[in-house]
């Protein structure tokens, strides 16, 4: 492919000066510009420009759509209108500004190979870059702290987590981001006084500011998030062990309580099972059997301590077996709570938890101990998924941003370190992609967000 030098026209105004410097103070040594079908010189061949543009535009669109959906979901879907989700909204706003104010100009700069928008746009673009990316990272840190306080001190923090407190924390995140990003505008920079088209538009390499901004934008938030998520992980593991022990104790105690009067209990359970089956399958029993079981139920009313299901008379009664389906359990109250809430005189039984039914034919009677054990198992499974989610959040954050901030800190102090433009662009966009992944990570594991997305996109539930 022809280079720009072979393009057959005067290219002196667009050529690079050997005295110019590129990222990190390295000598220019840039590859030649290429002629394009658009009639302008590009830094890469046409096929590479098309592929790069298509990929980066797709990333931008995904970032915009994902974060807009997050914001709309919180404000339009009632179950998501809770104060802690305003942290998610703030994060989505920060990521959305990255996609709108930062990414598009970076695409143009990467393809054209030189800054053609002037010094003022360059300064504002670089400031927005630092501001929005820092706000995104600090919002992640705020979310981590919110989760930590909610887990380690749930009762007190539930009272402290007011709308005013959350909004003040969000305001603090954006103000701190402004404090970190604004010093170059006030003169703490090494930007050239004269800015031409062939002058690179890049973050300041002033060493003092590099340390200041990298600490505030990444390294301190990374340290805080690491400590916080380790503490959350430890607390989660501790709760897993406690729940496992509680499950065994509940099973043992309920088993011992059910040991006496085995014959009577067996008869009671058979009676309850028959009653329930009658309610679900009325054609299987005649009116005579219904009356007989009503009499038996009244005689044994004082002996029963817990149960679930519907009585023959159509009223909910607390009976010993817990009715569940083959593949689903209730997420409401425990069977033990139903048993303990039964009044001493048994005159007004407390309704048991309702059970989700997959189908009439798959219902079966399960003892209360097995019901509680199953609920404990489900709870433990949720805790384990939460722990894995924390690992994903932390892993994605580190993978996306650590390479950029290592490069950002090392190059000003290493004159011989001269990464190529392609490597710089790749590492920079790896950080930007964190703004694309954030709405996915923080919503894909949340059923309410998935439902809200389906509702907004008019998908069938």
Secondary structure as GFF3:
##gff-version 3
##sequence-region A 1 461
A	DSSP	three_ten_helix	4	6	.	.	.	ID=ss1
A	DSSP	three_ten_helix	23	25	.	.	.	ID=ss2
A	DSSP	alpha_helix	46	76	.	.	.	ID=ss3
A	DSSP	three_ten_helix	78	80	.	.	.	ID=ss4
A	DSSP	alpha_helix	85	97	.	.	.	ID=ss5
A	DSSP	pi_helix	98	103	.	.	.	ID=ss6
A	DSSP	alpha_helix	104	112	.	.	.	ID=ss7
A	DSSP	alpha_helix	119	152	.	.	.	ID=ss8
A	DSSP	alpha_helix	154	160	.	.	.	ID=ss9
A	DSSP	alpha_helix	163	182	.	.	.	ID=ss10
A	DSSP	three_ten_helix	183	186	.	.	.	ID=ss11
A	DSSP	alpha_helix	207	214	.	.	.	ID=ss12
A	DSSP	pi_helix	215	219	.	.	.	ID=ss13
A	DSSP	alpha_helix	220	257	.	.	.	ID=ss14
A	DSSP	alpha_helix	262	280	.	.	.	ID=ss15
A	DSSP	three_ten_helix	282	284	.	.	.	ID=ss16
A	DSSP	alpha_helix	287	299	.	.	.	ID=ss17
A	DSSP	three_ten_helix	301	303	.	.	.	ID=ss18
A	DSSP	beta_strand	322	324	.	.	.	ID=ss19
A	DSSP	alpha_helix	335	340	.	.	.	ID=ss20
A	DSSP	three_ten_helix	360	362	.	.	.	ID=ss21
A	DSSP	beta_strand	364	366	.	.	.	ID=ss22
A	DSSP	alpha_helix	368	412	.	.	.	ID=ss23
A	DSSP	alpha_helix	421	444	.	.	.	ID=ss24
A	DSSP	alpha_helix	447	456	.	.	.	ID=ss25
###
